[in-house]
Amino acid sequence: MPLATEVLVVGLGAMGSCTLAALARRGVPAVGIDRFAPPHTEGSSHGASRIIREAYYEDPAYVPLVREAYTEWARLAAESGRALLHQTGGLCYGPSDSALVRGALASARAHRVAHELLDAREIHHRFPAHRLPEHYVGVLETRAGWLDPEQCVTAALEVAVRHGATVRTREQVLQVAPRADGVRVTTDVATYEAARVVLSAGMWMGALVPSLAAQLTVQRNVLYWFSPEGVASSEVIGASRPGSAFDAVRFPVFLGEIAPDQLWYGFPDLGAGVKVAMHHHGPACTPATVNRAVQVAEVTAMRDRLAQWLPQANGRLQRTAVCTYTNTPDGHFVIDTHPESDRCWIVSPCSGHGFKFASAIGARVAAAVAGEAGTPFPALFRRDRLSTAGQGGGGGSTSVGPFGIFKGSRE
């Protein structure tokens, strides 16, 4: 006999866990399902740190949402007693005419985000680890920092359960079938009848919503942690070393353009080394084919970048990890109702930049599902903007996005 619930949340990464917590706070009976045991390393909500920033180069429409997210992350931290958000300031750098710098300045000016515009000389003076060309400039914002993704997911699930939600792990969804009076969800363990369903399944979204599959590309991305030269790692996340060129005072989180259409990003040494990664730079894959093994050539390529841009960070490789981006052709999110039923919400292919918003997105989706008059999402998140042109079912190699071209494979 099918199990009945008011709301079923499929996928308990950042989006799903925060939505489940927000539903449970409202007293809405809800069940959350995940094929693994979150927090886990199989999707996008891991890696010890995720950047949160306001001067949002992708589009000024994101700024009000990230401001809500700051409030919601603080609420979740207070409820859970966990440290979730750590402010370090944030630096975006590149040529003055780059999409990154122009976009960051546009958002900062449109929404009065506290920021400074620095030239390369001032950047080196204040943040001496960076080696930038003389013609580079940087946008420094004060409220940026990093979120601990594992702690965030854990906190959200703890709050959800405390308020009455049910969490079911290691349960794989096989089918989602919208109906006139609800949604039937079949898993490898049970069948559920829910009045409403929230789909937040990351790179498995195409399988659950086949009409979206042709619009989504899954991309493999590698994260690297290097100990600064001459420094041994303590392996204690969050233990920034005072006085180091890579501590949180001298080395804020950063996002940089190091070549046309190439972004990388990084974090201070939080005790386990300086974390760096390329943004939208990995090969296309599927959930079944993502390669979790990091190749020697990939490490060599990252060392070459460090040698040029962050030479003092080019010490011992401490560890690597692989995460996945689920990309739309234009690089924006999809947060909307299902094409076959307004009882089912799609939340969200996030194109590799969604984690920071999860607390606010979860709150807004929960309000909508509960029938409250909440704040609508930006129009650029609507699913009907997507067309069949562009990426195709995980096999495409390029698409136009907010930073120009997402490269399918350059490592």
Beta strands, then each sheet from edge to edge (+ up, - down):
strand 1: 3-10
strand 2: 30-33
strand 3: 50-52
strand 4: 85-87
strand 5: 90-95
strand 6: 115-119
strand 7: 136-141
strand 8: 145-147
strand 9: 166-168
strand 10: 173-179
strand 11: 182-187
strand 12: 191-199
strand 13: 217-226
strand 14: 253-259
strand 15: 262-266
strand 16: 274-279
strand 17: 284-285
strand 18: 317-327
strand 19: 335-338
strand 20: 341-347
strand 21: 398-401
strand 22: 404-407
sheet 1: 9+ 2+ 1+ 12+ 11- 10+
sheet 2: 9+ 2+ 1+ 12+ 20+ 19-
sheet 3: 3+ 8- 4+
sheet 4: 6+ 7- 5+ 14+ 15- 16+ 13- 17+
sheet 5: 6+ 7- 5+ 14+ 15- 16+ 13- 18+
sheet 6: 21+ 22-
end
